[in-house]
Amino acid sequence: MNLHTALPEVDYGVRTAPDTVRIERLLPGPIERVWQYLVDPELRAQWFAGGDIEPRAGGRLDLRFHNSALTENDDPPPPKYAAHAGEFHMPCTVTEFDSPHVLAFTFGSDESPSQVRIELAKRGDQVHLLLVHSRLATREGMLSVSAGWHAHLNILRARMTGATPDGLWRTHTRLEAEYAQRLG
């Protein structure tokens, strides 16, 4: 799979409300394997962020990002994301945990964090992943998380299929500009 080619239209997130984006992916199964990439800190660190999780509603999720170490041969982050180049930590709260079907959590450490909900469903030998990120307070936040989830989910698919993912920052920068056009 060459991740440098044009991405399928179906991979792009869509705005479903003024503060909400929905992104979907089909991933290789079984569903338990995909679930492990969501909840196992070592597997999650390969595509998004490591960190411990308390597997229950109300539990802690300690996201530990190291975006510049996720992919090889990447560009440096744009200046506005320089603070996210090294390792950084985001304390979150699990709001729903239904293995192996739903993981939901707060995102951000301010007093009004946004919300992430990931649902998994079997589709033959594949798994349908539905990610909804809501309560996004600004257009800039919407663009950033849309491009971010899109890029991170590309890395997840690559890791699960044995492909080499394209650079996170290079992909995120391109996608953020595309989402600025797509989401208005």
Secondary structure, DSSP 8 states (H G I E B T S, - for coil): --TTS---GGGS-EEEETTEEEEEEEEES-HHHHHHHHH-HHHHHTTS-B--B-SSTT-EEEEEE-GGGSSSS-----GGGGGGSS-EEEEEEEEEEETTTEEEEEESSSSS-EEEEEEEEEETTEEEEEEEEE---SHHHHHHHHHHHHHHHHHHHHHHHT-----HHHHHHHHHHHHHHH--
